[in-house]
Amino acid sequence: MKYVLVTGISRNIGKSICKKFLQQGYFVVGICRSITKPEAQAIKKTEKNFTFFTADFRYKNDITKLIAKLKRHAFDVIVNNAGILNLKKDGAIVNEFNDFNIDDYEAVINCNFYAPLRICLELKENINENGSIVNIASGGGMRASYATLSYSTSKAALINLTQSLSNSFYPFKKIRVNAVSPGWVDPESTGGMAVEAGSAGSKAALLTAMGRNAKTTEIADVVYFLTTEEASFINGANIPVDGGWLNHNVICYEEATGKALIKDE
């Protein structure tokens, strides 16, 4: 049986990735922030080929303790999915240009960049030959931001890390390293980016060439594909799974069609 490590498994993309690998016959070792997460507990009750550990990747000591535990295991696949935004208590995004706080910024960098970096390098002896690493980056790491500086810079760094590690991991043990960069993704039920009328999520769907946001399962399908023999010559790639969001130019669209995607208020 093959083993996969998936971080951030309690909801949305991570939960779908976890389910995808379970469906494909893997034993899944999941990571979530809290042992009280009902989603992780529910998976454990229904799936015999699943276990999970807890760690809060905002804190370096938590990462250190987790890696010590994971060194007892060997993995065929590692999926670094866990990621956070710098949010206020009410869930609103912090404008880090106006309200910069180094501790909050570092917390995002720790989770989104240092945790994947350390997992890849400190567990490299625990990854089986011909294995695969998939890092979940973001379309936000491929273009400039305004408010979410820590998120965008951490994901941009993760994309470069993916490319850099791919140069060394394949000669080391024939391990391929790739990234997936989702665009806007509809949440499963709770959490994730809101999609009610007027929200950023609903506007994003209008600004995507396919006219909708991704399903979490669509991201999971691409992640799994990158770990298969069918993707055996894909290494060091960053795959946008965004429905064409990065390519969609609103001004050019309006010039070509005469239609306004977002009406003036």
C-alpha positions as CSV (number, residue, x, y, z in Angstrom):
1,M,0.0,0.0,0.0
2,K,1.2,3.5,-0.8
3,Y,1.3,6.3,1.8
4,V,0.5,9.9,1.2
5,L,1.0,12.8,3.6
6,V,-1.5,15.6,3.1
7,T,-1.5,18.8,5.2
8,G,-4.5,21.0,5.8
9,I,-7.1,18.2,5.5
10,S,-10.0,19.5,7.5
11,R,-11.9,21.2,4.8
12,N,-12.2,22.3,1.2
13,I,-9.3,21.5,-1.1
14,G,-7.4,19.5,1.5
15,K,-10.4,17.5,2.4
16,S,-11.0,16.7,-1.3
17,I,-7.4,15.7,-1.8
18,C,-7.6,13.4,1.2
19,K,-10.7,11.7,-0.1
20,K,-9.2,11.4,-3.6
21,F,-6.2,9.5,-2.4
22,L,-8.3,7.3,-0.1
23,Q,-10.5,6.4,-3.2
24,Q,-7.3,5.4,-5.0
25,G,-6.2,3.0,-2.3
26,Y,-3.7,5.1,-0.5
27,F,-3.1,5.2,3.3
28,V,-3.5,8.9,4.1
29,V,-1.6,10.6,6.9
30,G,-3.4,13.9,7.4
31,I,-2.4,17.0,9.2
32,C,-4.8,19.5,10.7
33,R,-4.6,22.4,13.2
34,S,-6.7,20.9,16.0
35,I,-7.6,17.4,17.2
36,T,-11.1,18.7,17.7
37,K,-11.7,19.3,14.0
38,P,-14.9,17.3,13.4
39,E,-14.0,16.7,9.8
40,A,-10.8,14.9,10.6
41,Q,-12.5,12.9,13.3
42,A,-15.3,11.9,10.9
43,I,-12.8,10.6,8.3
44,K,-11.0,8.6,10.9
45,K,-14.3,6.9,11.9
46,T,-15.2,5.9,8.4
47,E,-11.8,5.2,6.8
48,K,-9.4,2.5,8.2
49,N,-6.6,3.7,6.0
50,F,-6.4,7.1,7.6
51,T,-4.7,8.7,10.6
52,F,-3.9,12.3,11.4
53,F,-1.6,14.5,13.4
54,T,-2.2,18.0,14.7
55,A,0.1,21.0,14.2
56,D,-0.4,24.7,13.9
57,F,2.0,25.7,11.1
58,R,2.0,29.4,12.2
59,Y,4.4,28.3,14.9
60,K,7.9,26.9,14.2
61,N,7.9,24.7,17.3
62,D,4.8,23.0,16.1
63,I,6.4,22.2,12.8
64,T,9.5,20.9,14.5
65,K,7.5,18.6,16.8
66,L,5.4,17.3,13.8
67,I,8.4,16.5,11.7
68,A,9.9,14.5,14.5
69,K,6.8,12.3,14.6
70,L,6.6,12.0,10.8
71,K,10.2,10.7,10.6
72,R,8.8,7.4,11.8
73,H,7.0,7.0,8.5
74,A,7.8,6.6,4.9
75,F,5.8,8.3,2.1
76,D,5.3,7.8,-1.6
77,V,3.6,11.2,-1.9
78,I,3.6,14.5,0.0
79,V,1.0,17.1,-0.7
80,N,1.7,20.5,1.0
81,N,-1.7,22.0,1.0
82,A,-2.1,23.9,4.3
83,G,-2.3,27.6,3.8
84,I,-3.7,30.7,5.5
85,L,-4.5,34.4,4.9
86,N,-4.0,37.2,7.3
87,L,-7.5,37.7,8.5
88,K,-9.2,39.8,11.1
89,K,-11.4,38.2,13.8
90,D,-14.5,38.8,11.8
91,G,-13.0,37.1,8.8
92,A,-12.2,40.2,6.8
93,I,-8.8,40.4,5.0
94,V,-6.2,42.6,6.7
95,N,-4.8,45.3,4.4
96,E,-1.1,44.7,5.2
97,F,0.0,47.8,3.3
98,N,-2.0,50.0,5.7
99,D,-1.8,47.8,8.8
100,F,1.5,45.9,8.7
101,N,2.3,43.7,11.7
102,I,5.5,41.6,11.4
103,D,4.2,38.9,13.7
104,D,1.1,38.4,11.7
105,Y,3.1,38.5,8.5
106,E,5.6,35.9,9.8
107,A,2.7,33.6,10.8
108,V,1.5,33.5,7.2
109,I,5.0,32.9,5.9
110,N,5.6,30.1,8.4
111,C,2.5,28.3,7.4
112,N,2.5,28.9,3.6
113,F,6.3,28.7,2.9
114,Y,8.5,27.5,5.8
115,A,6.3,24.5,6.7
116,P,6.4,23.1,3.1
117,L,10.1,23.9,2.9
118,R,10.9,22.1,6.1
119,I,8.6,19.1,5.3
120,C,10.3,18.6,1.9
121,L,13.9,18.9,3.2
122,E,13.7,17.5,6.7
123,L,11.7,14.5,5.5
124,K,13.6,13.9,2.2
125,E,15.0,10.6,3.5
126,N,11.5,9.5,4.3
127,I,10.2,9.8,0.8
128,N,10.4,6.6,-1.2
129,E,12.2,6.5,-4.6
130,N,10.0,7.4,-7.5
131,G,7.9,9.4,-5.2
132,S,6.1,12.7,-5.8
133,I,5.7,16.1,-4.0
134,V,2.9,18.4,-4.9
135,N,2.8,21.9,-3.4
136,I,-0.5,23.8,-3.4
137,A,0.5,27.3,-4.4
138,S,-2.0,29.9,-5.8
139,G,-2.8,32.1,-8.7
140,G,-2.3,34.8,-6.1
141,G,1.4,33.9,-6.2
142,M,1.5,34.6,-9.9
143,R,0.3,38.2,-9.9
144,A,0.7,41.3,-7.7
145,S,-1.6,41.9,-4.8
146,Y,-2.8,45.0,-2.9
147,A,-3.8,44.0,0.6
148,T,-2.7,40.3,1.0
149,L,1.1,40.9,0.7
150,S,2.0,37.9,3.0
151,Y,-0.2,35.5,1.1
152,S,0.9,36.5,-2.4
153,T,4.6,36.6,-1.5
154,S,4.5,33.3,0.3
155,K,2.8,31.6,-2.6
156,A,5.3,33.1,-5.1
157,A,8.1,31.8,-3.0
158,L,6.5,28.4,-2.9
159,I,6.3,28.3,-6.7
160,N,10.0,29.1,-6.9
161,L,10.8,26.5,-4.2
162,T,8.9,23.9,-6.2
163,Q,11.0,24.6,-9.3
164,S,14.3,24.7,-7.3
165,L,13.6,21.5,-5.4
166,S,12.7,19.7,-8.6
167,N,16.3,20.2,-9.8
168,S,17.6,18.3,-6.8
169,F,15.0,15.7,-5.8
170,Y,14.9,13.9,-9.1
171,P,18.7,13.2,-9.2
172,F,18.4,12.3,-5.4
173,K,15.7,9.6,-5.6
174,K,13.8,10.2,-8.8
175,I,11.2,12.2,-6.9
176,R,9.2,14.6,-9.0
177,V,8.2,18.0,-7.5
178,N,5.4,20.1,-8.9
179,A,2.9,22.8,-7.9
180,V,-0.8,23.4,-8.5
181,S,-2.0,27.0,-8.4
182,P,-5.8,27.2,-7.9
183,G,-7.6,30.3,-8.8
184,W,-10.9,31.1,-7.0
185,V,-12.5,28.0,-5.5
186,D,-16.0,27.6,-4.2
187,P,-16.1,26.1,-0.7
188,E,-17.8,22.8,0.0
189,S,-20.1,24.0,2.6
190,T,-18.5,26.0,5.4
191,G,-15.2,27.9,5.4
192,G,-13.3,29.0,2.3
193,M,-14.2,32.1,0.3
194,A,-17.8,33.3,0.5
195,V,-19.7,33.2,-2.8
196,E,-22.9,35.0,-1.9
197,A,-24.0,37.8,-4.2
198,G,-21.7,40.8,-4.1
199,S,-18.9,38.9,-2.4
200,A,-15.3,38.7,-3.8
201,G,-15.9,35.0,-4.7
202,S,-19.0,35.8,-6.8
203,K,-17.2,38.6,-8.6
204,A,-14.3,36.3,-9.3
205,A,-16.5,33.9,-11.1
206,L,-17.5,36.8,-13.4
207,L,-13.8,37.5,-14.1
208,T,-13.0,33.9,-15.0
209,A,-13.1,32.9,-18.7
210,M,-15.2,29.8,-17.8
211,G,-17.7,32.0,-15.9
212,R,-17.4,30.1,-12.6
213,N,-15.1,29.2,-9.8
214,A,-13.5,25.8,-9.3
215,K,-14.8,22.9,-7.4
216,T,-12.5,21.5,-4.7
217,T,-12.6,18.1,-6.4
218,E,-11.3,19.6,-9.6
219,I,-8.2,20.7,-7.8
220,A,-7.8,17.3,-6.1
221,D,-8.0,15.5,-9.5
222,V,-5.1,17.5,-10.9
223,V,-3.1,16.9,-7.7
224,Y,-3.6,13.2,-7.9
225,F,-2.8,13.1,-11.7
226,L,0.6,14.7,-11.0
227,T,1.5,11.8,-8.8
228,T,0.7,9.1,-11.4
229,E,2.7,7.4,-14.1
230,E,0.7,9.4,-16.7
231,A,2.5,12.5,-15.4
232,S,5.9,10.8,-15.3
233,F,7.6,13.6,-17.4
234,I,6.1,16.5,-15.5
235,N,8.7,17.9,-13.1
236,G,9.2,21.4,-11.8
237,A,5.9,22.6,-13.3
238,N,3.4,25.0,-11.8
239,I,-0.1,24.1,-13.1
240,P,-2.7,26.8,-12.9
241,V,-6.2,25.3,-12.3
242,D,-8.2,28.5,-12.5
243,G,-10.6,28.2,-15.4
244,G,-8.6,30.9,-17.3
245,W,-8.7,33.5,-14.5
246,L,-5.1,34.5,-15.0
247,N,-5.6,35.0,-18.7
248,H,-8.9,36.9,-18.5
249,N,-8.4,40.6,-19.2
250,V,-11.6,42.5,-18.4
251,I,-10.8,45.6,-20.4
252,C,-9.9,43.6,-23.5
253,Y,-13.1,41.6,-23.1
254,E,-15.3,44.7,-22.8
255,E,-13.5,46.2,-25.9
256,A,-14.1,43.0,-27.9
257,T,-17.7,42.3,-26.9
258,G,-19.1,45.7,-25.8
259,K,-20.3,43.9,-22.6
260,A,-19.5,45.1,-19.1
261,L,-18.7,42.3,-16.7
262,I,-18.8,44.4,-13.6
263,K,-21.2,47.3,-13.7
264,D,-20.3,50.7,-12.1
265,E,-22.0,51.3,-8.8
